[in-house]
């Protein structure tokens, strides 16, 4: 049976990272920080929405105009509060994969 180099205790020599590799690591780290910031802001926004009466106002408008779709209502709200370049779309729900049944 052959013994691999790793199992035999032979260590790979450490090489100095190239500038391109360091830049790639930096970009990956920046993306992780940005994703974390977005998550933090999302939690803060959700908390502020819970404290406000936005949900009650939305439900009141929806009840007053039952024939208006949610997409149209959200687009109108975005336009009313002057949010630039908002596109509200809805896609078909993706079906879940069926779980394998145990027999």
MODELLER restraints for C-alpha pairs under 7 A, 6 or more apart:
rsr = mdl.restraints
at = mdl.atoms
rsr.add(forms.Gaussian(group=physical.xy_distance, feature=features.Distance(at['CA:71:A'], at['CA:88:A']), mean=6.25, stdev=0.5))
rsr.add(forms.Gaussian(group=physical.xy_distance, feature=features.Distance(at['CA:71:A'], at['CA:89:A']), mean=6.86, stdev=0.5))
rsr.add(forms.Gaussian(group=physical.xy_distance, feature=features.Distance(at['CA:75:A'], at['CA:88:A']), mean=6.19, stdev=0.5))
rsr.add(forms.Gaussian(group=physical.xy_distance, feature=features.Distance(at['CA:78:A'], at['CA:86:A']), mean=6.82, stdev=0.5))
